Amino acid sequence: MYIRKVVHTNKSGKKYHTFKLVESVRTERGPRQRMLLNLGTDFSVPEGKWKDLANRIEEVITGQSRVFPCAKDIEELAIGYARDVIAYHEEENKSSAPDYERVDMDTIDHTYIRSVGAEHAVYETMKTLGLPDLFTSLGFNGPALEAAIGVIAARLIAPSSERATHLWLQNMTALGDLLEADFNDLSQDRIYKVADMVLQHKEKIEDHLRSRESSLFNLTERIILYDLTNTFFEGSGKYNDKARFGVSKEKRSDCPLLTLGMVLDADGFPKRAEVFNGNVSEPGTLEGMVTSLSSPPIATKPLIVMDAGIATEERTSSG
């Protein structure tokens, strides 16, 4: 919905304005605008507030609730106009007879089926966290930004390999429609390159998310949880520099390993993640992780909770 200013000319040639609340609708002849309510000639809301007013009217009509309340004057006007719109269209519907059509459900075909629900939630969350703006500031151009959003969404919704991510973006998701991007032209090579670009900026992304999430959810970071785990390669792992033989938590000492370290706060928000060599000394990773959490500085020195295997006397006394 939006508010439109319309110019009229009376019989004496004098021009005057009226204001209308309209919405865009799809018709057989393409997109069209439909008037929902004539706001009259004495509509005096400043133009800078039209968008807020139209958005709030739509929220009231559709029963949506707001996270943050809008201005009192906008709220009162929106409720009044929403009532007028509902009353006007109730009368309009009463004057027209119902138009029923029979549909044979067995004859309905579906083409170009794509998922969009989870994608919409992920994309809106990314915008709230400011990730698109962050990637732009890090030098991602338009196609790279679209691919980066696609790669991250795929990791959250359909986690798999880069090749599977490429197929998912091209054949299974409507994320491209949300981004107004055409993933049909997206090459598999770009998926690999963009994933590498995201990894190159890992620390900046983690710092940004940590700051943004702390602001959004008022996170205190008084308690920090730190732990490590490892996983094994079923192959030789010879092309991975971090693949090493060590003590496997899954009892696969016959396979090369990778070690993953994760730092979270008491509310479950990740702060840092790091991949170490498979044979890394767990106590030896603590200092680096704690140091990385000191930038930006933490206002209150946190309590760090860790496994007994990490908390050696030397490490805890030096921390």
C-alpha positions, 0 to 999 in steps of 0.5 A, a space after each residue: 500500500 502507498 499514498 498517492 497525490 492526484 491532481 484534478 482540474 475543476 470546470 473553471 480550470 483551477 487545479 486542486 489535489 486529492 490523496 488516495 490510498 492505493 495498492 498494486 494488484 496483478 491482473 491479466 493485463 499486468 500490474 495495476 493500481 487499485 484505490 482502497 480509500 479516498 483520503 480527500 483534499 484535506 489530508 494533511 500528513 507530511 509526505 515524509 510520513 506517508 510510507 509509515 502511515 500506509 505500512 501501518 494501515 496495511 498491518 492493522 488490516 492484515 492483523 500484523 503486530 509490530 516489534 517497535 511501536 510507531 508514533 502515536 499520531 500515525 497509530 491513531 490515523 492508521 487505525 481510523 483509516 483501516 476501519 474505513 477501508 474494511 467498512 468500504 470493502 465489506 459494503 462492496 462485497 455485499 453488493 456482488 453475488 458470490 462467483 463459484 467455480 468447480 475445479 477438478 483437483 486431479 487435473 491440476 499440474 504444478 510447474 516450476 515448484 520452488 520453496 520460499 518460506 525458509 528463504 524469506 526468514 533467512 534473508 530477512 534475518 540477514 538484512 536485520 543483521 546487516 550482512 548485505 551491507 557488510 559484504 558490500 563494504 568488504 568489496 563484494 560486487 552485485 553478483 558476488 553478493 547475491 551468490 554469498 547470500 545464496 551460499 549462506 542460505 543454502 548452509 542454513 536451509 539445505 546444508 551440503 557440498 558446494 556442488 549441491 548448493 549450486 543445484 539447490 540455487 538453480 532448481 529448488 529455491 525461490 531465493 533468486 526471486 527474493 533477491 531479484 537475481 537469476 541463479 540460472 546463470 550462476 556458475 558452479 565455479 562462482 560458488 567455490 570462489 564466493 565461499 572462499 571470499 566469505 572465509 577470507 573475511 571470517 574474523 570481520 564477519 564474526 566481529 560484525 555478528 557479535 556486535 550486532 547480535 549483542 546490540 539487538 538482544 542486549 547480550 552481556 557475555 558474562 559467561 563464555 562457553 568453550 569446547 572442542 570436538 573433532 571429526 575424521 576423513 574417510 579418505 586420506 585427507 592428503 590435500 588438507 594441510 590440517 588433516 592429522 592423526 590424533 585421538 578421535 572422539 569417534 574412536 576412529 584413530 585409523 583416520 586423519 582428523 580435523 579439530 573444531 573449536 567453538 566459543 558461545 555465550 550463555 544464551 547460545 550465540 556463537 562468538 568464534 569458530 576455528 578449525 585446528 589441526 587434527 592432532 592439536 593440543 586442546 589446552 594450547 588453543 585456549 589462549 588464542 581463542 580468549 585473545 580473539 574475544 578481547 577485540 573489541 574489548 569486553 566491558 565485563 570480564 567474563 567467566 569462561 566455562 570449559 572442559 576439564 581437558 582444556 583447563 590445565 593448571 598452566 592455562 587457567 593460572 596464566 588466564 
